[in-house]
Amino acid sequence: MTVPRIDGPRLMPKSGAAPRKLVVFLHGYGADGNDLIGLGEAWAELLPDALFVSPHAPEPCGGAPFGRQWFELTFRDPGERWRGVNKAAPTLNAFLTNELATHGLSDADMALVGFSQGTMMALHVGLRRQAAPGAILGYSGMLAGPEHLEAEKAAAPPVMLIHGDRDEVIPVQALLQAAQALGRAEIPVEWHVSEGIGHGIAPDGLELGARFVARALANR
Protein backbone atom coordinates (compact mmCIF):
# COMPACT_ATOMS: atom_id res chain seq x y z
CA MET A 1 0.00 0.00 0.00
CA THR A 2 1.30 3.42 -0.97
CA VAL A 3 1.07 5.96 1.84
CA PRO A 4 1.16 9.74 1.47
CA ARG A 5 4.56 11.37 1.92
CA ILE A 6 4.63 14.16 4.48
CA ASP A 7 7.19 16.79 5.41
CA GLY A 8 7.31 20.17 7.09
CA PRO A 9 9.49 22.87 8.60
CA ARG A 10 12.62 21.85 10.45
CA LEU A 11 15.35 23.36 12.60
CA MET A 12 18.86 21.95 12.49
CA PRO A 13 20.78 21.45 15.76
CA LYS A 14 21.87 24.60 17.55
CA SER A 15 25.28 22.96 18.07
CA GLY A 16 25.95 23.07 14.34
CA ALA A 17 26.89 19.39 14.38
CA ALA A 18 25.06 16.47 12.80
CA PRO A 19 21.85 15.59 14.65
CA ARG A 20 22.22 13.23 17.58
CA LYS A 21 18.57 13.48 18.64
CA LEU A 22 15.30 13.91 16.77
CA VAL A 23 12.26 15.76 18.14
CA VAL A 24 9.11 15.44 16.04
CA PHE A 25 6.23 17.86 16.63
CA LEU A 26 2.74 16.67 15.65
CA HIS A 27 0.28 19.53 15.30
CA GLY A 28 -3.41 19.63 16.09
CA TYR A 29 -6.53 19.54 13.95
CA GLY A 30 -6.79 22.51 11.62
CA ALA A 31 -3.20 23.71 12.08
CA ASP A 32 -0.04 22.69 10.21
CA GLY A 33 3.63 22.07 10.94
CA ASN A 34 4.35 25.77 11.29
CA ASP A 35 2.19 25.87 14.41
CA LEU A 36 4.68 24.01 16.62
CA ILE A 37 8.10 24.39 15.02
CA GLY A 38 8.73 27.49 17.14
CA LEU A 39 8.98 25.22 20.17
CA GLY A 40 12.26 24.01 18.71
CA GLU A 41 13.71 27.50 18.99
CA ALA A 42 12.60 27.70 22.63
CA TRP A 43 14.00 24.25 23.44
CA ALA A 44 17.29 24.47 21.53
CA GLU A 45 19.33 25.45 24.58
CA LEU A 46 18.26 22.30 26.44
CA LEU A 47 18.57 20.12 23.32
CA PRO A 48 21.47 21.60 21.33
CA ASP A 49 22.14 18.37 19.41
CA ALA A 50 18.51 17.82 18.36
CA LEU A 51 16.97 18.16 14.94
CA PHE A 52 13.44 19.52 15.27
CA VAL A 53 10.92 18.68 12.56
CA SER A 54 7.20 19.44 12.38
CA PRO A 55 5.49 17.64 9.48
CA HIS A 56 2.25 18.84 7.97
CA ALA A 57 -0.53 16.28 8.46
CA PRO A 58 -1.47 14.41 5.28
CA GLU A 59 -5.01 15.71 4.70
CA PRO A 60 -6.54 19.14 4.12
CA CYS A 61 -8.82 19.98 7.03
CA GLY A 62 -12.53 20.08 6.37
CA GLY A 63 -13.06 22.38 9.34
CA ALA A 64 -10.26 24.87 8.58
CA PRO A 65 -9.74 25.87 4.93
CA PHE A 66 -6.00 26.49 5.23
CA GLY A 67 -5.22 23.87 7.86
CA ARG A 68 -4.38 20.17 7.87
CA GLN A 69 -5.68 17.13 9.73
CA TRP A 70 -4.27 13.74 10.62
CA PHE A 71 -7.79 12.41 10.24
CA GLU A 72 -11.32 13.73 9.88
CA LEU A 73 -13.26 14.79 12.97
CA THR A 74 -17.00 15.30 12.96
CA PHE A 75 -17.29 15.14 16.77
CA ARG A 76 -20.47 13.10 16.26
CA ASP A 77 -19.06 9.59 15.96
CA PRO A 78 -17.35 8.16 19.08
CA GLY A 79 -15.43 5.65 16.97
CA GLU A 80 -13.90 8.13 14.53
CA ARG A 81 -10.80 8.83 16.61
CA TRP A 82 -9.88 5.14 16.79
CA ARG A 83 -10.44 4.64 13.07
CA GLY A 84 -8.61 7.88 12.37
CA VAL A 85 -5.39 7.10 14.24
CA ASN A 86 -5.23 3.70 12.58
CA LYS A 87 -5.74 5.20 9.13
CA ALA A 88 -3.05 7.87 9.63
CA ALA A 89 -0.53 5.63 11.42
CA PRO A 90 1.21 4.18 8.31
CA THR A 91 1.90 7.68 6.96
CA LEU A 92 3.42 8.87 10.24
CA ASN A 93 5.36 5.65 10.76
CA ALA A 94 6.89 5.92 7.29
CA PHE A 95 7.91 9.51 7.95
CA LEU A 96 9.55 8.64 11.29
CA THR A 97 11.39 5.63 9.90
CA ASN A 98 12.72 7.69 6.99
CA GLU A 99 13.87 10.56 9.23
CA LEU A 100 15.72 8.20 11.57
CA ALA A 101 17.39 6.36 8.69
CA THR A 102 18.39 9.60 6.97
CA HIS A 103 20.23 10.83 10.05
CA GLY A 104 21.55 7.48 11.29
CA LEU A 105 19.51 7.60 14.49
CA SER A 106 17.53 4.99 16.43
CA ASP A 107 14.04 5.20 17.88
CA ALA A 108 15.62 5.69 21.30
CA ASP A 109 17.07 8.98 20.01
CA MET A 110 13.62 10.30 19.10
CA ALA A 111 10.92 12.14 21.03
CA LEU A 112 7.36 12.53 19.76
CA VAL A 113 5.65 15.74 20.90
CA GLY A 114 1.98 16.16 20.09
CA PHE A 115 -0.72 18.75 20.60
CA SER A 116 -4.42 17.76 20.64
CA GLN A 117 -4.98 15.51 17.60
CA GLY A 118 -1.20 15.28 17.32
CA THR A 119 -1.10 13.85 20.85
CA MET A 120 -3.51 11.12 19.74
CA MET A 121 -1.11 10.28 16.91
CA ALA A 122 2.00 10.40 19.11
CA LEU A 123 0.51 8.00 21.65
CA HIS A 124 -0.98 5.64 19.09
CA VAL A 125 2.10 5.33 16.89
CA GLY A 126 4.78 5.71 19.55
CA LEU A 127 3.42 2.92 21.73
CA ARG A 128 3.15 0.50 18.80
CA ARG A 129 6.57 0.90 17.14
CA GLN A 130 8.70 -2.20 17.60
CA ALA A 131 11.50 -0.13 19.12
CA ALA A 132 10.51 2.33 21.84
CA PRO A 133 10.92 6.05 21.19
CA GLY A 134 13.01 7.90 23.72
CA ALA A 135 9.97 9.84 24.94
CA ILE A 136 6.38 10.81 24.18
CA LEU A 137 5.04 14.18 25.30
CA GLY A 138 1.38 15.02 24.79
CA TYR A 139 -0.29 18.40 25.25
CA SER A 140 -4.07 18.87 25.46
CA GLY A 141 -4.85 15.50 23.92
CA MET A 142 -6.29 12.08 24.61
CA LEU A 143 -5.60 8.39 24.11
CA ALA A 144 -7.70 6.97 21.29
CA GLY A 145 -9.01 3.47 21.91
CA PRO A 146 -7.65 2.97 25.43
CA GLU A 147 -9.32 -0.45 25.58
CA HIS A 148 -6.95 -1.69 22.85
CA LEU A 149 -3.69 -0.55 24.41
CA GLU A 150 -2.75 -3.48 26.62
CA ALA A 151 -3.15 -5.98 23.78
CA GLU A 152 -1.45 -3.86 21.11
CA LYS A 153 1.41 -2.03 22.82
CA ALA A 154 4.84 -2.93 21.54
CA ALA A 155 6.89 -0.38 23.47
CA ALA A 156 6.86 1.30 26.87
CA PRO A 157 8.68 4.63 26.54
CA PRO A 158 8.36 7.30 29.22
CA VAL A 159 5.27 9.45 28.65
CA MET A 160 4.33 12.88 29.96
CA LEU A 161 0.83 14.34 29.54
CA ILE A 162 0.08 18.04 30.09
CA HIS A 163 -3.36 19.63 29.99
CA GLY A 164 -5.15 22.83 30.92
CA ASP A 165 -7.84 22.55 33.58
CA ARG A 166 -10.16 24.81 31.56
CA ASP A 167 -9.75 23.07 28.21
CA GLU A 168 -12.99 23.64 26.32
CA VAL A 169 -12.11 21.32 23.40
CA ILE A 170 -10.76 18.19 25.10
CA PRO A 171 -11.70 18.22 28.80
CA VAL A 172 -8.94 17.64 31.32
CA GLN A 173 -10.59 14.35 32.28
CA ALA A 174 -9.08 12.95 29.06
CA LEU A 175 -5.63 13.28 30.69
CA LEU A 176 -6.73 11.26 33.69
CA GLN A 177 -8.32 8.58 31.52
CA ALA A 178 -5.17 8.30 29.41
CA ALA A 179 -2.91 8.14 32.47
CA GLN A 180 -5.02 5.34 33.94
CA ALA A 181 -4.90 3.34 30.70
CA LEU A 182 -1.14 3.82 30.39
CA GLY A 183 -0.69 2.69 33.98
CA ARG A 184 -2.72 -0.45 33.38
CA ALA A 185 -0.49 -1.20 30.37
CA GLU A 186 2.62 -0.74 32.56
CA ILE A 187 3.80 2.29 30.61
CA PRO A 188 5.56 4.90 32.77
CA VAL A 189 3.59 8.14 32.76
CA GLU A 190 3.90 11.55 34.39
CA TRP A 191 1.25 14.23 34.13
CA HIS A 192 0.68 17.89 34.92
CA VAL A 193 -2.40 20.12 34.91
CA SER A 194 -1.89 23.81 34.12
CA GLU A 195 -4.29 25.97 36.13
CA GLY A 196 -6.50 28.45 34.32
CA ILE A 197 -5.47 27.23 30.86
CA GLY A 198 -7.81 26.29 28.02
CA HIS A 199 -6.92 24.38 24.85
CA GLY A 200 -3.34 25.54 24.61
CA ILE A 201 0.13 25.29 26.13
CA ALA A 202 1.05 27.39 29.16
CA PRO A 203 4.58 28.53 30.04
CA ASP A 204 4.80 26.00 32.88
CA GLY A 205 3.80 23.24 30.47
CA LEU A 206 6.40 24.34 27.94
CA GLU A 207 9.17 24.26 30.52
CA LEU A 208 8.13 20.96 32.07
CA GLY A 209 7.81 19.38 28.64
CA ALA A 210 11.20 20.58 27.46
CA ARG A 211 12.92 19.30 30.58
CA PHE A 212 11.11 15.97 30.35
CA VAL A 213 12.20 15.46 26.74
CA ALA A 214 15.79 16.53 27.41
CA ARG A 215 16.04 14.25 30.44
CA ALA A 216 14.47 11.28 28.69
CA LEU A 217 16.68 11.54 25.62
CA ALA A 218 19.79 12.00 27.73
CA ASN A 219 18.95 8.79 29.60
CA ARG A 220 18.58 6.78 26.40
Secondary structure, DSSP 8 states (H G I E B T S, - for coil): ---------EE--TTSS--SEEEEEE--TT--GGGTTHHHHHHTTT-TTEEEE----SEE-TTSTT-EESS---SS-TTHHHHHHHHHHHHHHHHHHHHHHHHT--GGGEEEEEETHHHHHHHHHHTTSSS--SEEEEES---S-GGGHHHH------EEEEEETT-SSS-THHHHHHHHHHHHTT--EEEEEETT--SS--HHHHHHHHHHHHHHHHH-
